[in-house]
Amino acid sequence: MRITDVIASYKDLLPEPATSYAEIIRLNAPDFHPSVESFDLANALANPSEAPVLHAMDTVRIFSRFDFENPPTVSVLGDVRLPGTYQTSGQIHLADAVHLAGGLTPDAQTLDAQVFRYLSDGKFKIFSVSLSQALGETRSRTSSCSRAIAS
C-alpha cells in the first residue's frame, strides 16, 4: 500500500496543506521504536507510482502550510473596541476587519480611514477609503481615527 491509497487527492485533506513536507512515523520491530520518514506531498500526489510505501502501524502526518509560514493577519488600530492583530483567511474586507476588532467605539469618526497593505515585494501601499461607505452606513462624520493594516 502506498500513501496515495490513503490520500488519493487534495480533496481528501483539509484546506491549505503544506505540499512540500509531510511525514510517515514508522514503528520499527522488534522494540517498536519510532522513526520518521519525510516526503514531498505534492510529488507523491503527482506521481502515485513513486509515492512512499506504507507499512503496518505507520502514521501519516500532513501539516498545514501555516506550520511553515506566517498566516495572513490584519491589524486594526484606532477607535475600535478591541484594537489588535487578528488571524484571517487571507481574503478580508475593511468591514470584516472592523468587526473582528469588536466594532467602532461610539465616538469613532467614519469619514475616512487609512488602509496599509503590505505587498509581497516588501513594500506597502496606503489607501484612504470612506469608512462609512465600507461599513455600509448612510451618515458620515467629519474625520477619522481608524486604521487597518493588512499583511
Secondary structure, DSSP 8 states (H G I E B T S, - for coil): -BHHHH--SGGGS-SSEEEEEEEEEEEETTTTEEEEEEE-HHHHHH-GGGS-B--TT-EEEEEEGGGTS---EEEEESSBSS-EEEE--S---HHHHHHHTT-B-TT--BS-EEEEEE-TTS-EEEEEE-HHHHHT-S---S-B--EEEE-
